[in-house]
């Protein structure tokens, strides 16, 4: 049976695919942002410690980060529709089971499965829109997709808080299932393969080394300051060099590392993205714990406060992207990184009596910085490579983002392990929790200061010879 070329998709087919990609692009950020609000309630039900609470989010990110690059490659080889359908099915089923979890360990394991499904969705949702829509319509549909992502991020804290307070934390997972089932049904109905499979070899060795390296680094961070933690981190560092060597010596690499060695704009922009996500992703996790444990707010009130950052991001990001078309992206991104550092610095002095308006101002500054950084930095990455590398560049940016998120949670869990220890958070543990949160924000602010250097050092994108 012949594969239907992407260009043969009819208008109804394309509209169906747009709906599918939009639903999927809403679900994954909504799940990620809403679950942070529910963590204190989950911790109370299962009487778990701060480190295990962190693993509820980290397990999801780790599994997604490990699978992102390999599944992106498998989508190129076997076709996007197969990978997307498998991913949205896994995501929906695991989401249902997460809502029925009997123990915290079962929830963490199921969150890892959910992360695998998320990775399969992430590497195909945007790529398929680019593949099936003509060039004149791509800007519009990609804008709809970005709007879905930010809507998920924005609605997550608020709806997650409302659901947790009135229906319990399990309702966050259960109300998501019907949307997943709709996406599965529409995918089965959609015709065509969405892309043309390639007769290429899959780099299994590189994928195993990549996954093992991330796992060793992440788990090692949570075991510090034990000797085992340092040992695992050392294994991870060796794994990085082994992975780079493997990918440089294979005909069909799972990740095109050659771009990092040949294109300094591409390299420094990805490093800046990695640093920015490492410094900012755990903010909602930390503030959710702070607002509910240290300030005694309910999940709904905490969610309303956390809503400030993603709303600002959603409002400013489109304008920031357009600005980077006229002004050198490294300038706009560097201003954004600077504002991110300032917002994080404001949060380093949180106390039990910090006024809520102060927290809101800090989140507005942080959200503005993130918006000014993210879109222009993406513009810089995509503008620094030739057209034939657009897919590789997009996958690499997604990897930098996901690994950065994972490292952000890893840093927090390392601090919790050292300062709080493996004990349940009780009123007696509120002071160590606040100290941990302040220390985390200090480290994150320092990371952004380092990120300013990489953002500025990338050079001028429009003068780069690799630009398409």
ABEGO torsion letter per residue (X at the ends): XBBBBAAABBAAAAAAAAAAAAAAAAAAAAAAAAAAAAAAAAAAAAGBBAAAAAAAAAAAAAAAAAAAAAAAAAAAAAEAAAAAAAAAAAAAAAAAAAAABABAAAAAAAAAAAAAAAAAAAAAAAAAAAAABBAAAAAAAAAAAAAAAAAAAAAAAAAAAAAAAAAEAAAAAAAAAAAAAAAAAAAAABBEAGBBBBBBBBBAAAAAAAAAAAAAAAAAAAAOABAAAAAAAAAAAAAAAAAAAAAAABABBABBAAAAAABAAAAAAAAAAAAAAAAAAAAAAAAAAAAAAAAGBBAAAAAAAAAAAAAAAAAAAAAAAAAAAABBAAAAAAAAAAAAAAAAAAAAABBAABBAAAAAAAAAAAAAAAAAAAAAAAAAAAAABBAAAAAAAAAAAAAAAAAAAAAAAAAAAAAAAAAAEBBBBBAAAAAAAAAAAAAAAAAAAAAAAAAAAAAAAAEBAAABAABX
